[in-house]
């Protein structure tokens, strides 16, 4: 009987860990979107700078 309780506990732990991972993934996706947007803005700014200050 104690073995069965151990198994149930580990399943509950797995579910808890899965929830934590799902949350982490969600947060990392949001960060990634922000980073992509920032990188796009930086690239756009670099193009504008290059247009305004030609190197030739």
URLINUR-V106979 format. One record per residue. N is the residue number from 1. RES is the residue in one small letter. PHI is phi in degrees with one decimal (NA if undefined). Layout:
n=N res=RES phi=PHI
n=N res=RES phi=PHI
//
This chain:
n=1 res=x phi=NA
n=2 res=x phi=-64.9
n=3 res=x phi=-64.4
n=4 res=x phi=-63.3
n=5 res=x phi=-63.9
n=6 res=x phi=-60.5
n=7 res=x phi=-63.4
n=8 res=x phi=-62.2
n=9 res=x phi=-63.7
n=10 res=x phi=-65.8
n=11 res=x phi=-64.8
n=12 res=x phi=-63.7
n=13 res=x phi=-61.7
n=14 res=x phi=-59.6
n=15 res=x phi=-62.6
n=16 res=x phi=-62.4
n=17 res=x phi=-62.8
n=18 res=x phi=-59.6
n=19 res=x phi=-61.4
n=20 res=x phi=-62.6
n=21 res=x phi=-64.0
n=22 res=x phi=-59.8
n=23 res=x phi=-64.7
n=24 res=x phi=-59.6
n=25 res=x phi=-59.4
n=26 res=x phi=-60.2
n=27 res=x phi=-63.8
n=28 res=x phi=-66.6
n=29 res=x phi=-65.6
n=30 res=x phi=-62.8
n=31 res=x phi=-59.7
n=32 res=x phi=-60.9
n=33 res=x phi=-60.6
n=34 res=x phi=-64.5
n=35 res=x phi=-63.5
n=36 res=x phi=-62.7
n=37 res=x phi=-62.4
n=38 res=x phi=-65.6
n=39 res=x phi=-61.8
n=40 res=x phi=-63.8
n=41 res=x phi=-65.4
n=42 res=x phi=-61.8
n=43 res=x phi=-64.2
n=44 res=x phi=-60.8
n=45 res=x phi=-63.5
n=46 res=x phi=-63.3
n=47 res=x phi=-64.5
n=48 res=x phi=-60.3
n=49 res=x phi=-60.5
n=50 res=x phi=-64.0
n=51 res=x phi=-64.4
n=52 res=x phi=-77.3
n=53 res=x phi=-131.7
n=54 res=x phi=-62.6
n=55 res=x phi=-89.6
n=56 res=x phi=-81.6
//
